[in-house]
Amino acid sequence: MDDAKIKDVPYLVHEGAMVRLERMNRRLWISTIILVALLFISNGLWIYYQSQFESVSTTITQDNLDGINNYIGNDGDINNGKTDY
């Protein structure tokens, strides 16, 4: 470049821009720390919520001489199986 076209930036303007960037960086770090903390808190709450439930297994027995049993539960699931005969 030609030296005549390069303009100097005043010191006060440069310092003002640097101060604004430092404030923006500080705000970004604070928001990042808050977001990471919220991520851990929300995951902890989901684990607490899921640990309140108990897994229950139910055994259903039917007698059928044809060899095939079908059972439709309250939730709409269809269970197919063979008899013990």
DSSP file (Angstrom, degrees, kcal/mol; ACC not computed):
  #  RESIDUE AA STRUCTURE BP1 BP2  ACC     N-H-->O    O-->H-N    N-H-->O    O-->H-N    TCO  KAPPA ALPHA  PHI   PSI    X-CA   Y-CA   Z-CA
    1    1 A M              0   0    0      0, 0.0     2,-0.4     0, 0.0     5,-0.0   0.000 360.0 360.0 360.0 157.6    0.0    0.0    0.0
    2    2 A D    >>  -     0   0    0      1,-0.1     3,-1.3     2,-0.0     4,-0.6  -0.652 360.0-137.1 -79.7 134.0    0.9    3.5   -0.5
    3    3 A D  T 34 S+     0   0    0     -2,-0.4     3,-0.4     1,-0.3    -1,-0.1   0.742 101.2  63.1 -64.3 -23.3    2.1    5.2    2.8
    4    4 A A  T 34 S+     0   0    0      1,-0.2    -1,-0.3     3,-0.0    -2,-0.0   0.769 100.1  52.5 -73.8 -24.6    0.1    8.3    2.0
    5    5 A K  T <4 S+     0   0    0     -3,-1.3     2,-0.4     2,-0.1    -1,-0.2   0.634  86.6  95.3 -87.1 -14.6   -3.2    6.4    2.1
    6    6 A I     <  -     0   0    0     -4,-0.6     2,-0.4    -3,-0.4     0, 0.0  -0.658  61.1-160.8 -81.2 125.7   -2.7    4.9    5.5
    7    7 A K        -     0   0    0     -2,-0.4     2,-0.2     0, 0.0    -2,-0.1  -0.851  14.4-123.5-108.5 144.2   -4.3    7.0    8.3
    8    8 A D        -     0   0    0     -2,-0.4     0, 0.0     1,-0.0     0, 0.0  -0.575  17.5-133.3 -82.9 146.3   -3.5    6.8   11.9
    9    9 A V        -     0   0    0     -2,-0.2     5,-0.0     1,-0.0    -1,-0.0  -0.868  29.5-112.0 -97.9 130.4   -6.1    6.0   14.5
   10   10 A P     >  -     0   0    0      0, 0.0     4,-2.0     0, 0.0     3,-0.2  -0.268  21.8-121.3 -60.8 149.7   -6.0    8.3   17.5
   11   11 A Y  H  > S+     0   0    0      1,-0.2     4,-2.7     2,-0.2     5,-0.2   0.873 110.5  53.4 -60.6 -41.7   -5.0    6.7   20.8
   12   12 A L  H  > S+     0   0    0      1,-0.2     4,-2.2     2,-0.2    -1,-0.2   0.866 107.9  50.4 -65.3 -36.5   -8.2    7.6   22.6
   13   13 A V  H  > S+     0   0    0      2,-0.2     4,-2.1    -3,-0.2    -1,-0.2   0.921 112.1  47.6 -66.5 -43.4  -10.3    6.0   19.9
   14   14 A H  H  X S+     0   0    0     -4,-2.0     4,-2.2     2,-0.2    -2,-0.2   0.927 112.6  48.3 -63.3 -45.8   -8.3    2.8   20.1
   15   15 A E  H  X S+     0   0    0     -4,-2.7     4,-2.3     1,-0.2    -1,-0.2   0.886 110.0  53.0 -63.0 -38.9   -8.5    2.6   23.9
   16   16 A G  H  X S+     0   0    0     -4,-2.2     4,-2.0     1,-0.2    -1,-0.2   0.902 109.6  48.3 -62.5 -41.2  -12.2    3.2   23.7
   17   17 A A  H  X S+     0   0    0     -4,-2.1     4,-2.2     1,-0.2    -2,-0.2   0.896 111.0  50.8 -66.3 -39.7  -12.6    0.3   21.3
   18   18 A M  H  X S+     0   0    0     -4,-2.2     4,-2.3     2,-0.2    -2,-0.2   0.884 108.9  51.2 -66.3 -38.3  -10.5   -2.0   23.5
   19   19 A V  H  X S+     0   0    0     -4,-2.3     4,-2.2     2,-0.2    -1,-0.2   0.910 110.0  49.8 -65.1 -41.6  -12.5   -1.1   26.6
   20   20 A R  H  X S+     0   0    0     -4,-2.0     4,-2.2     1,-0.2    -2,-0.2   0.909 111.1  49.4 -63.0 -41.3  -15.7   -2.0   24.8
   21   21 A L  H  X S+     0   0    0     -4,-2.2     4,-2.6     2,-0.2    -2,-0.2   0.883 109.2  52.1 -65.8 -38.0  -14.3   -5.3   23.6
   22   22 A E  H  X S+     0   0    0     -4,-2.3     4,-2.2     2,-0.2    -1,-0.2   0.908 110.5  48.1 -64.3 -40.8  -13.1   -6.1   27.2
   23   23 A R  H  X S+     0   0    0     -4,-2.2     4,-2.3     2,-0.2    -2,-0.2   0.907 112.1  49.5 -64.9 -40.3  -16.7   -5.4   28.5
   24   24 A M  H  X S+     0   0    0     -4,-2.2     4,-2.3     1,-0.2    -2,-0.2   0.911 110.7  49.7 -65.6 -41.4  -18.2   -7.6   25.7
   25   25 A N  H  X S+     0   0    0     -4,-2.6     4,-2.3     2,-0.2    -1,-0.2   0.901 110.3  50.8 -63.5 -40.6  -15.7  -10.4   26.5
   26   26 A R  H  X S+     0   0    0     -4,-2.2     4,-2.3     1,-0.2    -2,-0.2   0.920 111.0  48.5 -63.1 -43.5  -16.6  -10.3   30.2
   27   27 A R  H  X S+     0   0    0     -4,-2.3     4,-2.5     1,-0.2    -2,-0.2   0.895 110.4  51.4 -64.0 -39.8  -20.3  -10.4   29.4
   28   28 A L  H  X S+     0   0    0     -4,-2.3     4,-2.2     2,-0.2    -1,-0.2   0.900 110.4  48.7 -64.7 -40.2  -19.8  -13.4   27.1
   29   29 A W  H  X S+     0   0    0     -4,-2.3     4,-2.4     2,-0.2    -2,-0.2   0.916 111.8  49.1 -65.3 -42.0  -17.9  -15.3   29.8
   30   30 A I  H  X S+     0   0    0     -4,-2.3     4,-2.3     1,-0.2    -2,-0.2   0.927 112.6  47.3 -63.4 -44.1  -20.5  -14.5   32.4
   31   31 A S  H  X S+     0   0    0     -4,-2.5     4,-2.4     1,-0.2    -1,-0.2   0.875 111.4  51.9 -66.3 -35.3  -23.3  -15.7   30.1
   32   32 A T  H  X S+     0   0    0     -4,-2.2     4,-2.2     2,-0.2    -2,-0.2   0.915 110.5  47.7 -65.7 -42.5  -21.3  -18.9   29.2
   33   33 A I  H  X S+     0   0    0     -4,-2.4     4,-2.2     2,-0.2    -2,-0.2   0.907 112.6  49.2 -64.5 -41.5  -20.8  -19.7   32.9
   34   34 A I  H  X S+     0   0    0     -4,-2.3     4,-2.5     1,-0.2    -2,-0.2   0.916 111.3  49.5 -63.8 -43.1  -24.5  -19.1   33.6
   35   35 A L  H  X S+     0   0    0     -4,-2.4     4,-1.9     2,-0.2    -2,-0.2   0.887 110.9  48.9 -65.8 -38.9  -25.6  -21.3   30.6
   36   36 A V  H  X S+     0   0    0     -4,-2.2     4,-2.1     2,-0.2    -1,-0.2   0.910 111.8  49.9 -66.2 -40.9  -23.3  -24.2   31.7
   37   37 A A  H  X S+     0   0    0     -4,-2.2     4,-2.3     1,-0.2    -2,-0.2   0.915 110.6  49.6 -63.3 -42.1  -24.6  -24.0   35.2
   38   38 A L  H  X S+     0   0    0     -4,-2.5     4,-2.7     2,-0.2    -1,-0.2   0.855 107.8  55.1 -64.7 -34.3  -28.2  -24.1   33.9
   39   39 A L  H  X S+     0   0    0     -4,-1.9     4,-2.2     2,-0.2    -2,-0.2   0.935 110.6  44.3 -62.9 -46.3  -27.3  -27.1   31.8
   40   40 A F  H  X S+     0   0    0     -4,-2.1     4,-2.3     2,-0.2    -2,-0.2   0.897 114.3  50.2 -66.2 -39.2  -26.1  -29.0   34.8
   41   41 A I  H  X S+     0   0    0     -4,-2.3     4,-2.3     2,-0.2    -2,-0.2   0.929 111.2  47.7 -64.9 -44.7  -29.1  -27.9   36.9
   42   42 A S  H  X S+     0   0    0     -4,-2.7     4,-2.1     1,-0.2    -2,-0.2   0.903 112.6  48.7 -65.9 -39.5  -31.6  -29.0   34.2
   43   43 A N  H  X S+     0   0    0     -4,-2.2     4,-2.2     2,-0.2    -1,-0.2   0.901 111.0  51.1 -65.4 -39.3  -30.0  -32.4   33.7
   44   44 A G  H  X S+     0   0    0     -4,-2.3     4,-2.3     1,-0.2    -2,-0.2   0.898 109.4  50.2 -62.9 -40.0  -29.9  -32.9   37.5
   45   45 A L  H  X S+     0   0    0     -4,-2.3     4,-2.5     2,-0.2    -1,-0.2   0.885 109.5  51.0 -66.7 -37.6  -33.6  -32.1   37.7
   46   46 A W  H  X S+     0   0    0     -4,-2.1     4,-2.6     2,-0.2    -2,-0.2   0.903 110.4  49.2 -65.8 -39.5  -34.4  -34.5   34.9
   47   47 A I  H  X S+     0   0    0     -4,-2.2     4,-1.7     2,-0.2    -2,-0.2   0.916 112.1  48.5 -64.7 -41.8  -32.5  -37.3   36.7
   48   48 A Y  H  < S+     0   0    0     -4,-2.3     4,-0.4     2,-0.2    -2,-0.2   0.912 112.4  49.1 -62.5 -42.5  -34.4  -36.5   39.9
   49   49 A Y  H >< S+     0   0    0     -4,-2.5     3,-1.0     1,-0.2     4,-0.3   0.919 112.7  46.6 -63.6 -44.6  -37.7  -36.5   38.0
   50   50 A Q  H >< S+     0   0    0     -4,-2.6     3,-1.0     1,-0.2    -1,-0.2   0.775 104.5  61.5 -71.3 -25.3  -36.9  -39.9   36.3
   51   51 A S  T 3< S+     0   0    0     -4,-1.7    -1,-0.2     1,-0.2    -2,-0.2   0.577  89.6  71.5 -78.1  -7.6  -35.8  -41.5   39.6
   52   52 A Q  T <  S+     0   0    0     -3,-1.0    -1,-0.2    -4,-0.4     2,-0.2   0.675  84.8  82.8 -79.5 -16.6  -39.2  -41.0   41.1
   53   53 A F    <   -     0   0    0     -3,-1.0     2,-0.4    -4,-0.3    -3,-0.0  -0.588  68.1-145.6 -92.7 151.6  -40.8  -43.7   39.0
   54   54 A E        -     0   0    0     -2,-0.2     2,-0.4     2,-0.0    -2,-0.0  -0.950  15.3-127.1-117.1 133.4  -40.7  -47.4   39.7
   55   55 A S        -     0   0    0     -2,-0.4     2,-0.5     2,-0.0     0, 0.0  -0.669  28.2-169.9 -80.5 127.6  -40.5  -50.0   37.0
   56   56 A V        -     0   0    0     -2,-0.4     2,-0.4     2,-0.0    -2,-0.0  -0.976   6.5-163.1-121.9 127.7  -43.2  -52.6   37.3
   57   57 A S        -     0   0    0     -2,-0.5     2,-0.4     2,-0.0    -2,-0.0  -0.920   7.0-159.1-110.8 138.8  -43.3  -55.8   35.4
   58   58 A T        -     0   0    0     -2,-0.4     2,-0.5     2,-0.0    -2,-0.0  -0.943   5.7-150.6-119.8 134.7  -46.5  -57.8   35.1
   59   59 A T        -     0   0    0     -2,-0.4     2,-0.5     2,-0.0    -2,-0.0  -0.915  13.0-164.8-105.4 127.7  -46.8  -61.5   34.3
   60   60 A I        -     0   0    0     -2,-0.5     2,-0.4     2,-0.0    -2,-0.0  -0.941   2.0-166.1-115.0 129.9  -50.0  -62.6   32.6
   61   61 A T        +     0   0    0     -2,-0.5     2,-0.3     2,-0.0    -2,-0.0  -0.944   9.7 173.1-118.0 138.9  -51.1  -66.2   32.3
   62   62 A Q        -     0   0    0     -2,-0.4     2,-0.5     2,-0.1    -2,-0.0  -0.987  24.6-136.7-139.5 148.4  -53.8  -67.6   30.1
   63   63 A D        +     0   0    0     -2,-0.3     2,-0.3    20,-0.1    -2,-0.0  -0.931  32.0 160.8-107.7 127.0  -54.9  -71.1   29.3
   64   64 A N        -     0   0    0     -2,-0.5     3,-0.5     1,-0.1    21,-0.3  -0.975  31.5-157.8-147.7 128.6  -55.6  -71.8   25.7
   65   65 A L  S    S+     0   0    0     -2,-0.3    -1,-0.1     1,-0.2    -2,-0.0   0.632  88.2  70.6 -82.3 -13.3  -55.7  -75.2   24.0
   66   66 A D  S    S-     0   0    0      2,-0.2    -1,-0.2     1,-0.1     3,-0.1   0.715 105.4-119.7 -77.6 -19.8  -55.1  -73.8   20.5
   67   67 A G  S    S+     0   0    0     -3,-0.5    16,-1.3     1,-0.2     2,-0.4   0.347  81.8  90.5 101.2  -7.4  -51.5  -73.0   21.3
   68   68 A I  E     -A   82   0A   0     14,-0.2     2,-0.4     2,-0.0    14,-0.2  -0.986  51.2-168.7-127.7 132.3  -51.6  -69.2   20.7
   69   69 A N  E     -A   81   0A   0     12,-3.0    12,-2.1    -2,-0.4     2,-0.4  -0.957   1.6-172.5-118.2 137.3  -52.4  -66.5   23.3
   70   70 A N  E     -A   80   0A   0     -2,-0.4     2,-0.4    10,-0.2    10,-0.2  -0.987   3.1-177.0-125.3 138.7  -53.0  -62.8   22.6
   71   71 A Y  E     -A   79   0A   0      8,-2.0     8,-3.1    -2,-0.4     2,-0.6  -0.987  12.6-160.5-138.7 127.2  -53.4  -60.2   25.2
   72   72 A I  E     -A   78   0A   0     -2,-0.4     6,-0.2     6,-0.2     5,-0.0  -0.934  21.8-152.5-106.9 115.8  -54.2  -56.5   24.7
   73   73 A G    >   -     0   0    0      4,-2.3     3,-1.4    -2,-0.6    -2,-0.0  -0.116  31.9 -93.9 -80.4 179.2  -53.2  -54.5   27.8
   74   74 A N  T 3  S+     0   0    0      1,-0.3    -1,-0.1     2,-0.1    -2,-0.0   0.757 124.5  55.7 -65.8 -25.1  -54.7  -51.2   29.1
   75   75 A D  T 3  S-     0   0    0      2,-0.1    -1,-0.3     1,-0.0     3,-0.1   0.456 119.7-107.0 -88.5   0.1  -52.0  -49.2   27.2
   76   76 A G  S <  S+     0   0    0     -3,-1.4     2,-0.2     1,-0.3    -2,-0.1   0.399  71.2 142.4  93.2  -2.1  -53.0  -50.8   23.8
   77   77 A D        -     0   0    0     -5,-0.0    -4,-2.3     1,-0.0     2,-0.6  -0.520  43.2-142.1 -74.1 139.0  -49.9  -53.0   23.5
   78   78 A I  E     -A   72   0A   0     -6,-0.2     2,-0.6    -2,-0.2    -6,-0.2  -0.904  12.4-162.4-103.9 122.6  -50.6  -56.4   22.0
   79   79 A N  E     -A   71   0A   0     -8,-3.1    -8,-2.0    -2,-0.6     2,-0.4  -0.922   6.2-169.7-107.6 123.0  -48.7  -59.3   23.5
   80   80 A N  E     +A   70   0A   0     -2,-0.6     2,-0.3   -10,-0.2   -10,-0.2  -0.884  18.6 145.6-110.3 141.5  -48.5  -62.5   21.4
   81   81 A G  E     -A   69   0A   0    -12,-2.1   -12,-3.0    -2,-0.4     2,-0.3  -0.980  42.2-102.3-163.0 172.7  -47.1  -65.8   22.8
   82   82 A K  E     -A   68   0A   0     -2,-0.3   -14,-0.2   -14,-0.2     2,-0.1  -0.739  36.0-116.7-102.6 152.3  -47.4  -69.5   22.7
   83   83 A T        -     0   0    0    -16,-1.3   -20,-0.1    -2,-0.3    -1,-0.1  -0.353  20.9-118.1 -81.4 167.8  -49.0  -71.6   25.4
   84   84 A D              0   0    0      1,-0.2    -1,-0.1    -2,-0.1   -21,-0.0   0.494 360.0 360.0 -83.5  -3.6  -47.1  -74.1   27.5
   85   85 A Y              0   0    0    -21,-0.3    -1,-0.2     0, 0.0   -22,-0.0   0.490 360.0 360.0 -76.8 360.0  -49.2  -77.0   26.2
